[in-house]
Amino acid sequence: MKLSVYSRMMVSFHEGWDELQRERPSINNLMLNLVLPFSLLPAAMILYAGHVNGTYYAPQVPVERWDGAALLFLLAELATVPLMAWVLQQIAGSKQIAASFHDSFVLAASAALPLWLSSLVLLVPNLAFNLVGALFGLFGAFAMLYHGLPVMFGTDEDIESLDLAYSAISVGGAAWAILMALVLLPLFGNL
């Protein structure tokens, strides 16, 4: 599927989602062609922020700590997508909705795309701009979840999808906060 389709998936219940459901890309294919390359983006942006603008963000932090934070963040991201797939599957099951791990993984990987892309805000060394970009990433992830749930899990395009999306984004927001802590702890620990 073309990358340009993903932007329309945030505002449509069927554009792109029907194609993903029909094509049923394997989990390995999604890991290699979507999750891994786009997980590299935030890690690269952390490296960029640390090496180019590190003194703006954390004047007392040596550059080597940024390297460790980027690596830790990458590993955590790669683990978070399958974990979120499992969480989505469990949330659906708690609401008596049968959801396969495969469909949950497709949804989790797709919903993470706005978060990965939001890391591009680190090109601009401005905390307010960075925060707004991160919030847009979270909003985009919520929109992907909300619009993807009806096709991937067979839910209604209304209240049921909204309920599942809120539950998932609550857990996802907590996971995102943990990922942020994984960046900050190596940077500011033992200063």
C-alpha positions in Angstrom: 0.0 0.0 0.0 1.2 3.5 -0.8 2.3 5.7 2.0 0.0 8.5 0.7 -3.0 6.4 1.6 -2.2 6.5 5.3 -3.1 10.2 5.5 -6.6 9.5 4.2 -7.0 6.6 6.7 -7.1 9.2 9.5 -10.4 10.6 8.2 -12.0 7.7 6.5 -13.5 4.5 7.7 -12.8 2.7 4.5 -10.1 4.4 2.4 -7.0 2.4 2.9 -8.5 0.2 5.7 -10.5 -1.9 3.2 -7.3 -2.4 1.2 -5.4 -3.5 4.3 -8.1 -5.9 5.3 -8.3 -7.3 1.8 -4.5 -7.6 1.3 -3.9 -9.0 4.8 -0.1 -8.2 4.9 1.8 -10.6 7.1 3.1 -9.4 10.5 6.6 -10.0 9.3 5.9 -7.9 6.2 4.5 -5.1 8.4 7.5 -5.3 10.8 10.0 -5.1 7.9 8.3 -2.6 5.7 6.4 -0.3 8.1 7.4 -0.7 11.8 11.2 -1.0 11.5 11.7 1.8 9.0 9.4 4.2 10.7 10.7 3.3 14.2 14.1 4.4 13.0 12.8 7.9 12.4 12.2 8.9 16.0 15.5 7.3 17.0 17.3 9.3 14.3 15.5 12.5 15.3 16.6 11.9 18.9 20.2 11.6 17.7 19.8 14.7 15.6 18.3 16.7 18.5 21.1 15.5 20.8 24.0 16.1 18.4 22.8 19.3 16.8 20.6 21.0 19.5 21.5 19.0 22.6 22.6 22.2 24.4 19.2 23.7 23.8 17.3 20.7 25.3 19.8 19.6 28.0 22.9 21.8 28.4 24.6 19.5 31.0 24.0 16.2 29.1 26.9 14.7 27.1 26.2 13.7 23.5 26.9 10.0 24.4 23.8 9.9 26.5 21.7 11.0 23.5 23.1 8.0 21.6 22.0 5.6 24.4 18.6 7.2 24.7 18.0 6.9 20.9 19.0 3.2 21.0 16.8 2.5 24.0 13.9 4.3 22.4 14.2 2.3 19.2 14.2 -1.0 21.0 11.2 0.1 23.1 9.3 1.2 20.0 9.9 -2.2 18.3 8.5 -3.9 21.4 5.6 -1.5 21.8 3.9 -2.3 18.5 3.3 -6.0 19.3 2.4 -5.1 22.9 -0.2 -2.6 21.7 -1.6 -5.2 19.3 -2.0 -7.6 22.3 -3.6 -4.8 24.3 -6.0 -4.0 21.4 -6.9 -7.6 21.2 -7.6 -7.8 25.0 -9.7 -4.6 25.0 -11.8 -6.0 22.2 -12.2 -9.3 24.0 -13.3 -7.5 27.1 -16.1 -6.0 25.1 -17.0 -9.3 23.5 -15.5 -8.4 20.1 -13.5 -11.2 18.4 -10.3 -9.6 17.2 -7.4 -11.6 15.8 -3.8 -10.7 16.8 -3.1 -10.1 13.1 -5.8 -7.5 12.7 -4.8 -6.0 16.0 -1.2 -5.8 14.8 -2.2 -4.1 11.5 -4.2 -1.6 13.5 -1.4 -1.0 16.1 1.3 -0.6 13.4 -0.9 1.8 11.3 -1.9 3.9 14.3 1.7 4.3 15.3 2.6 6.0 12.0 1.4 9.5 13.1 3.5 9.2 16.3 6.6 8.2 14.4 6.1 11.1 11.9 5.6 13.6 14.7 9.2 13.1 15.7 10.1 15.3 12.8 9.3 18.3 15.0 12.7 17.7 16.6 14.2 19.4 13.6 13.0 22.7 15.2 14.6 23.4 18.6 11.5 24.8 20.3 9.9 23.0 23.2 6.4 24.5 22.5 6.6 23.4 18.9 7.8 20.0 19.9 5.0 19.6 22.4 2.3 20.6 19.9 3.8 18.2 17.3 3.7 15.4 19.8 0.1 16.2 20.6 -0.8 16.2 16.9 0.9 12.7 16.7 -1.3 11.4 19.5 -4.4 12.9 17.9 -3.4 11.3 14.6 -2.9 7.9 16.3 -6.4 8.3 17.9 -7.9 9.1 14.5 -6.3 6.1 13.0 -7.6 3.8 15.7 -11.1 5.3 15.5 -11.3 4.9 11.8 -9.6 1.6 11.6 -11.5 -0.3 14.2 -14.8 -0.8 12.2 -13.0 -2.5 9.3 -10.3 -4.4 11.3 -12.6 -5.5 14.2 -16.0 -5.3 12.6 -17.3 -2.7 15.0 -19.9 0.0 14.4 -18.6 3.2 12.9 -20.0 5.1 15.9 -20.1 4.6 19.6 -18.6 1.2 19.7 -15.6 2.3 17.7 -15.2 5.5 19.7 -15.3 3.5 23.0 -12.6 1.1 21.8 -10.5 3.9 20.5 -10.7 5.8 23.8 -9.7 2.7 25.7 -6.8 1.9 23.3 -5.5 5.5 23.3 -5.6 5.6 27.1 -3.3 2.6 27.2 -1.3 3.9 24.2 -0.9 7.3 25.9 0.6 5.5 29.0 2.9 3.5 26.7 3.9 6.8 25.0 4.7 8.3 28.4 6.8 5.4 29.3 8.7 5.7 26.0 9.3 9.4 26.8 10.6 8.4 30.2 13.0 6.0 28.4 14.5 8.9 26.6 14.6 11.2 29.6 16.1 8.8 32.1 19.3 8.0 30.2 19.6 11.7 29.5 19.1 13.1 33.0 19.8 10.2 35.3 22.9 10.7 37.5 23.4 14.3 36.6 
